[in-house]
Amino acid sequence: MQAAGPVQERRSRYGDKPALWTDRREIAHLEAPGVIDVRITRAGWSRAQGDFGAHPAVRRDPSRRDWIELRIGSADEARQLAGLLAIAVSANT
């Protein structure tokens, strides 16, 4: 995500864990090894859903509104999701 736009690494406000921030908001944090919560926004998810909604690493719980969970098992899977991460960064800046 750092390559996708202007983000900084800081501590999460949702617990003592690493997170990425734009100037104004937290957009991702490590939940557990291989599990990342990503703030996508409703508009961002509308753009991303067609390409990434069925990807096995992407989990979306409609009750969490602006957040999705990524369960990444390999570097290849992370590369496959690069476009999704870029949409999340742009939706939050």
Summary of the structure (lengths in Angstrom):
residues: 93
radius of gyration: 12.0
end to end distance: 12.7
largest distance: 33.3
contacts: 259
relative contact order: 0.24
helix: 35%
strand: 29%
